[in-house]
């Protein structure tokens, strides 16, 4: 018997909305293919905008989509 290697193969897998207003760092990392540490570095150098929501830090959706598009085009 084999088991699925990825959560995407399971029937109840959660999907990330590509047009969301903001993303958790985990979702942004999964969506962009970058590590959380790299996302934080891109915030520090001004390439990504983060949003503080209470105790949570979120990645701005427009900023992430623009960054991913610019990275793909380069």
N, CA, C and O atoms as CSV, one atom per row, in Angstrom:
chain,resi,resn,atom,element,x,y,z
A,1,UNK,N,N,0.835,-1.181,0.000
A,1,UNK,CA,C,0.000,0.000,0.000
A,1,UNK,C,C,0.882,1.248,0.000
A,1,UNK,O,O,1.829,1.334,0.781
A,2,UNK,N,N,0.587,2.189,-0.846
A,2,UNK,CA,C,1.353,3.424,-0.901
A,2,UNK,C,C,0.536,4.556,-0.309
A,2,UNK,O,O,-0.695,4.525,-0.313
A,3,UNK,N,N,1.231,5.541,0.191
A,3,UNK,CA,C,0.563,6.717,0.753
A,3,UNK,C,C,0.916,7.929,-0.088
A,3,UNK,O,O,1.982,7.966,-0.702
A,4,UNK,N,N,0.037,8.924,-0.126
A,4,UNK,CA,C,0.348,10.126,-0.908
A,4,UNK,C,C,1.540,10.870,-0.320
A,4,UNK,O,O,1.680,10.966,0.899
A,5,UNK,N,N,2.391,11.390,-1.182
A,5,UNK,CA,C,3.565,12.134,-0.746
A,5,UNK,C,C,3.224,13.562,-0.359
A,5,UNK,O,O,3.993,14.206,0.354
A,6,UNK,N,N,2.112,14.059,-0.806
A,6,UNK,CA,C,1.787,15.469,-0.631
A,6,UNK,C,C,0.364,15.632,-0.142
A,6,UNK,O,O,-0.507,14.819,-0.450
A,7,UNK,N,N,0.130,16.703,0.636
A,7,UNK,CA,C,-1.223,17.002,1.092
A,7,UNK,C,C,-2.136,17.321,-0.086
A,7,UNK,O,O,-3.352,17.169,0.030
A,8,UNK,N,N,-1.592,17.755,-1.201
A,8,UNK,CA,C,-2.400,18.116,-2.359
A,8,UNK,C,C,-3.128,16.908,-2.933
A,8,UNK,O,O,-4.150,17.062,-3.602
A,9,UNK,N,N,-2.617,15.724,-2.683
A,9,UNK,CA,C,-3.242,14.517,-3.208
A,9,UNK,C,C,-4.376,14.006,-2.337
A,9,UNK,O,O,-5.102,13.099,-2.744
A,10,UNK,N,N,-4.544,14.568,-1.151
A,10,UNK,CA,C,-5.598,14.113,-0.255
A,10,UNK,C,C,-6.883,14.861,-0.550
A,10,UNK,O,O,-6.842,16.030,-0.934
A,11,UNK,N,N,-8.029,14.206,-0.378
A,11,UNK,CA,C,-9.313,14.829,-0.715
A,11,UNK,C,C,-9.611,16.116,0.054
A,11,UNK,O,O,-10.262,17.006,-0.494
A,12,UNK,N,N,-9.160,16.245,1.300
A,12,UNK,CA,C,-9.479,17.420,2.109
A,12,UNK,C,C,-8.408,18.493,2.098
A,12,UNK,O,O,-8.389,19.342,2.990
A,13,UNK,N,N,-7.513,18.486,1.116
A,13,UNK,CA,C,-6.415,19.453,1.084
A,13,UNK,C,C,-6.945,20.877,0.952
A,13,UNK,O,O,-7.878,21.140,0.193
A,14,UNK,N,N,-6.338,21.782,1.699
A,14,UNK,CA,C,-6.720,23.190,1.683
A,14,UNK,C,C,-6.085,23.864,0.474
A,14,UNK,O,O,-4.923,23.613,0.155
A,15,UNK,N,N,-6.847,24.716,-0.195
A,15,UNK,CA,C,-6.333,25.434,-1.365
A,15,UNK,C,C,-6.110,26.896,-0.998
A,15,UNK,O,O,-6.877,27.479,-0.231
A,16,UNK,N,N,-5.058,27.478,-1.551
A,16,UNK,CA,C,-4.733,28.878,-1.303
A,16,UNK,C,C,-5.395,29.719,-2.382
A,16,UNK,O,O,-5.242,29.443,-3.571
A,17,UNK,N,N,-6.124,30.736,-1.972
A,17,UNK,CA,C,-6.787,31.643,-2.909
A,17,UNK,C,C,-5.729,32.543,-3.549
A,17,UNK,O,O,-5.093,33.319,-2.836
A,18,UNK,N,N,-5.519,32.472,-4.856
A,18,UNK,CA,C,-4.479,33.283,-5.498
A,18,UNK,C,C,-4.800,34.775,-5.539
A,18,UNK,O,O,-3.922,35.576,-5.857
A,19,UNK,N,N,-6.030,35.168,-5.227
A,19,UNK,CA,C,-6.411,36.584,-5.254
A,19,UNK,C,C,-6.701,37.140,-3.864
A,19,UNK,O,O,-7.391,38.152,-3.738
A,20,UNK,N,N,-6.189,36.500,-2.826
A,20,UNK,CA,C,-6.444,36.931,-1.453
A,20,UNK,C,C,-5.814,38.294,-1.180
A,20,UNK,O,O,-4.829,38.675,-1.813
A,21,UNK,N,N,-6.401,39.022,-0.224
A,21,UNK,CA,C,-5.881,40.329,0.188
A,21,UNK,C,C,-4.516,40.182,0.844
A,21,UNK,O,O,-3.623,41.001,0.626
A,22,UNK,N,N,-4.357,39.129,1.653
A,22,UNK,CA,C,-3.088,38.883,2.329
A,22,UNK,C,C,-2.921,37.389,2.573
A,22,UNK,O,O,-3.875,36.616,2.483
A,23,UNK,N,N,-1.690,37.002,2.884
A,23,UNK,CA,C,-1.350,35.597,3.087
A,23,UNK,C,C,-0.535,35.438,4.359
A,23,UNK,O,O,0.236,36.325,4.726
A,24,UNK,N,N,-0.708,34.300,5.033
A,24,UNK,CA,C,0.190,33.977,6.128
A,24,UNK,C,C,1.571,33.744,5.525
A,24,UNK,O,O,1.700,33.510,4.323
A,25,UNK,N,N,2.591,33.809,6.358
A,25,UNK,CA,C,3.937,33.561,5.846
A,25,UNK,C,C,4.057,32.148,5.276
A,25,UNK,O,O,4.742,31.935,4.275
A,26,UNK,N,N,3.394,31.189,5.909
A,26,UNK,CA,C,3.432,29.809,5.418
A,26,UNK,C,C,2.796,29.702,4.039
A,26,UNK,O,O,3.359,29.074,3.142
A,27,UNK,N,N,1.621,30.314,3.864
A,27,UNK,CA,C,0.950,30.273,2.560
A,27,UNK,C,C,1.755,31.026,1.504
A,27,UNK,O,O,1.866,30.570,0.365
A,28,UNK,N,N,2.315,32.175,1.878
A,28,UNK,CA,C,3.116,32.955,0.929
A,28,UNK,C,C,4.352,32.172,0.497
A,28,UNK,O,O,4.737,32.209,-0.671
A,29,UNK,N,N,4.968,31.468,1.433
A,29,UNK,CA,C,6.141,30.657,1.102
A,29,UNK,C,C,5.757,29.529,0.154
A,29,UNK,O,O,6.470,29.253,-0.810
A,30,UNK,N,N,4.630,28.879,0.429
A,30,UNK,CA,C,4.174,27.789,-0.442
A,30,UNK,C,C,3.829,28.312,-1.830
A,30,UNK,O,O,4.162,27.691,-2.838
A,31,UNK,N,N,3.166,29.444,-1.871
A,31,UNK,CA,C,2.727,30.011,-3.145
A,31,UNK,C,C,3.908,30.483,-4.003
A,31,UNK,O,O,3.916,30.296,-5.220
A,32,UNK,N,N,4.903,31.096,-3.351
A,32,UNK,CA,C,6.027,31.669,-4.091
A,32,UNK,C,C,7.168,30.688,-4.322
A,32,UNK,O,O,7.994,30.885,-5.213
A,33,UNK,N,N,7.211,29.634,-3.519
A,33,UNK,CA,C,8.325,28.700,-3.617
A,33,UNK,C,C,9.557,29.171,-2.863
A,33,UNK,O,O,10.630,28.581,-2.994
A,34,UNK,N,N,9.411,30.231,-2.073
A,34,UNK,CA,C,10.515,30.781,-1.290
A,34,UNK,C,C,10.377,30.365,0.164
A,34,UNK,O,O,9.292,29.983,0.603
A,35,UNK,N,N,11.468,30.437,0.909
A,35,UNK,CA,C,11.401,30.135,2.336
A,35,UNK,C,C,10.856,31.347,3.089
A,35,UNK,O,O,10.857,32.464,2.572
A,36,UNK,N,N,10.395,31.115,4.303
A,36,UNK,CA,C,9.910,32.213,5.142
A,36,UNK,C,C,11.044,33.194,5.410
A,36,UNK,O,O,10.823,34.405,5.431
A,37,UNK,N,N,12.254,32.686,5.614
A,37,UNK,CA,C,13.407,33.560,5.845
A,37,UNK,C,C,13.650,34.473,4.638
A,37,UNK,O,O,13.952,35.654,4.808
A,38,UNK,N,N,13.522,33.939,3.437
A,38,UNK,CA,C,13.703,34.753,2.230
A,38,UNK,C,C,12.609,35.804,2.119
A,38,UNK,O,O,12.884,36.945,1.748
A,39,UNK,N,N,11.369,35.433,2.437
A,39,UNK,CA,C,10.279,36.415,2.414
A,39,UNK,C,C,10.573,37.559,3.380
A,39,UNK,O,O,10.345,38.723,3.053
A,40,UNK,N,N,11.076,37.233,4.563
A,40,UNK,CA,C,11.408,38.281,5.545
A,40,UNK,C,C,12.553,39.167,5.040
A,40,UNK,O,O,12.545,40.378,5.261
A,41,UNK,N,N,13.535,38.564,4.363
A,41,UNK,CA,C,14.628,39.368,3.792
A,41,UNK,C,C,14.104,40.305,2.709
A,41,UNK,O,O,14.532,41.456,2.622
A,42,UNK,N,N,13.175,39.816,1.882
A,42,UNK,CA,C,12.593,40.666,0.833
A,42,UNK,C,C,11.773,41.798,1.449
A,42,UNK,O,O,11.676,42.873,0.858
A,43,UNK,N,N,11.186,41.578,2.620
A,43,UNK,CA,C,10.491,42.658,3.318
A,43,UNK,C,C,11.502,43.709,3.764
A,43,UNK,O,O,11.279,44.907,3.586
A,44,UNK,N,N,12.602,43.263,4.339
A,44,UNK,CA,C,13.610,44.198,4.846
A,44,UNK,C,C,14.231,45.028,3.732
A,44,UNK,O,O,14.561,46.196,3.942
A,45,UNK,N,N,14.395,44.435,2.539
A,45,UNK,CA,C,14.984,45.209,1.442
A,45,UNK,C,C,13.938,45.968,0.624
A,45,UNK,O,O,14.271,46.608,-0.373
A,46,UNK,N,N,12.662,45.895,1.048
A,46,UNK,CA,C,11.610,46.699,0.423
A,46,UNK,C,C,10.915,46.053,-0.763
A,46,UNK,O,O,10.078,46.692,-1.401
A,47,UNK,N,N,11.239,44.805,-1.075
A,47,UNK,CA,C,10.632,44.146,-2.233
A,47,UNK,C,C,9.232,43.612,-1.942
A,47,UNK,O,O,8.442,43.427,-2.868
A,48,UNK,N,N,8.910,43.359,-0.664
A,48,UNK,CA,C,7.595,42.849,-0.269
A,48,UNK,C,C,7.023,43.702,0.852
A,48,UNK,O,O,7.754,44.183,1.718
A,49,UNK,N,N,5.710,43.883,0.825
A,49,UNK,CA,C,5.027,44.619,1.892
A,49,UNK,C,C,4.339,43.624,2.816
A,49,UNK,O,O,3.638,42.720,2.362
A,50,UNK,N,N,4.546,43.799,4.107
A,50,UNK,CA,C,3.885,42.971,5.107
A,50,UNK,C,C,2.815,43.797,5.799
A,50,UNK,O,O,2.880,45.026,5.814
A,51,UNK,N,N,1.830,43.116,6.372
A,51,UNK,CA,C,0.722,43.755,7.082
A,51,UNK,C,C,0.677,43.155,8.480
A,51,UNK,O,O,0.724,41.934,8.630
A,52,UNK,N,N,0.586,43.991,9.498
A,52,UNK,CA,C,0.423,43.490,10.855
A,52,UNK,C,C,-1.055,43.453,11.189
A,52,UNK,O,O,-1.757,44.455,11.053
A,53,UNK,N,N,-1.526,42.294,11.625
A,53,UNK,CA,C,-2.925,42.107,12.019
A,53,UNK,C,C,-2.912,41.526,13.427
A,53,UNK,O,O,-2.849,40.310,13.607
A,54,UNK,N,N,-2.972,42.397,14.410
A,54,UNK,CA,C,-2.849,41.936,15.792
A,54,UNK,C,C,-1.452,41.387,16.007
A,54,UNK,O,O,-0.461,42.078,15.773
A,55,UNK,N,N,-1.377,40.145,16.452
A,55,UNK,CA,C,-0.079,39.508,16.685
A,55,UNK,C,C,0.442,38.786,15.447
A,55,UNK,O,O,1.547,38.242,15.462
A,56,UNK,N,N,-0.347,38.778,14.380
A,56,UNK,CA,C,0.035,38.062,13.158
A,56,UNK,C,C,0.706,38.996,12.161
A,56,UNK,O,O,0.353,40.170,12.051
A,57,UNK,N,N,1.657,38.467,11.455
A,57,UNK,CA,C,2.291,39.182,10.354
A,57,UNK,C,C,1.869,38.493,9.071
A,57,UNK,O,O,2.062,37.288,8.907
A,58,UNK,N,N,1.289,39.271,8.158
A,58,UNK,CA,C,0.802,38.738,6.891
A,58,UNK,C,C,1.538,39.399,5.740
A,58,UNK,O,O,2.037,40.517,5.872
A,59,UNK,N,N,1.603,38.716,4.628
A,59,UNK,CA,C,2.206,39.270,3.416
A,59,UNK,C,C,1.090,39.882,2.584
A,59,UNK,O,O,0.082,39.228,2.318
A,60,UNK,N,N,1.264,41.125,2.175
A,60,UNK,CA,C,0.281,41.805,1.341
A,60,UNK,C,C,0.137,41.049,0.020
A,60,UNK,O,O,1.128,40.755,-0.650
A,61,UNK,N,N,-1.117,40.738,-0.347
A,61,UNK,CA,C,-1.380,39.933,-1.538
A,61,UNK,C,C,-0.906,40.583,-2.826
A,61,UNK,O,O,-0.264,39.929,-3.648
A,62,UNK,N,N,-1.213,41.868,-3.014
A,62,UNK,CA,C,-0.778,42.562,-4.237
A,62,UNK,C,C,0.742,42.591,-4.335
A,62,UNK,O,O,1.311,42.392,-5.408
A,63,UNK,N,N,1.386,42.841,-3.209
A,63,UNK,CA,C,2.839,42.890,-3.183
A,63,UNK,C,C,3.442,41.531,-3.559
A,63,UNK,O,O,4.405,41.467,-4.323
A,64,UNK,N,N,2.874,40.454,-3.023
A,64,UNK,CA,C,3.383,39.111,-3.329
A,64,UNK,C,C,3.166,38.762,-4.797
A,64,UNK,O,O,4.060,38.220,-5.447
A,65,UNK,N,N,1.979,39.070,-5.322
A,65,UNK,CA,C,1.712,38.772,-6.734
A,65,UNK,C,C,2.640,39.571,-7.645
A,65,UNK,O,O,3.143,39.038,-8.634
A,66,UNK,N,N,2.869,40.833,-7.323
A,66,UNK,CA,C,3.774,41.665,-8.123
A,66,UNK,C,C,5.202,41.113,-8.043
A,66,UNK,O,O,5.893,41.017,-9.057
A,67,UNK,N,N,5.634,40.753,-6.838
A,67,UNK,CA,C,6.976,40.207,-6.651
A,67,UNK,C,C,7.146,38.904,-7.427
A,67,UNK,O,O,8.153,38.718,-8.110
A,68,UNK,N,N,6.177,38.007,-7.328
A,68,UNK,CA,C,6.261,36.721,-8.040
A,68,UNK,C,C,6.251,36.930,-9.552
A,68,UNK,O,O,6.958,36.233,-10.279
A,69,UNK,N,N,5.460,37.876,-10.024
A,69,UNK,CA,C,5.423,38.182,-11.453
A,69,UNK,C,C,6.726,38.781,-11.933
A,69,UNK,O,O,7.205,38.445,-13.016
A,70,UNK,N,N,7.307,39.669,-11.133
A,70,UNK,CA,C,8.570,40.301,-11.495
A,70,UNK,C,C,9.693,39.275,-11.485
A,70,UNK,O,O,10.589,39.322,-12.327
A,71,UNK,N,N,9.648,38.351,-10.537
A,71,UNK,CA,C,10.669,37.314,-10.449
A,71,UNK,C,C,10.563,36.361,-11.630
A,71,UNK,O,O,11.579,35.942,-12.185
A,72,UNK,N,N,9.336,36.017,-12.018
A,72,UNK,CA,C,9.128,35.097,-13.141
A,72,UNK,C,C,9.555,35.734,-14.461
A,72,UNK,O,O,10.054,35.047,-15.352
A,73,UNK,N,N,9.359,37.047,-14.587
A,73,UNK,CA,C,9.697,37.744,-15.824
A,73,UNK,C,C,11.199,37.963,-15.967
A,73,UNK,O,O,11.699,38.136,-17.079
A,74,UNK,N,N,11.920,37.956,-14.848
A,74,UNK,CA,C,13.362,38.240,-14.879
A,74,UNK,C,C,14.173,37.073,-15.385
A,74,UNK,O,O,15.398,37.163,-15.468
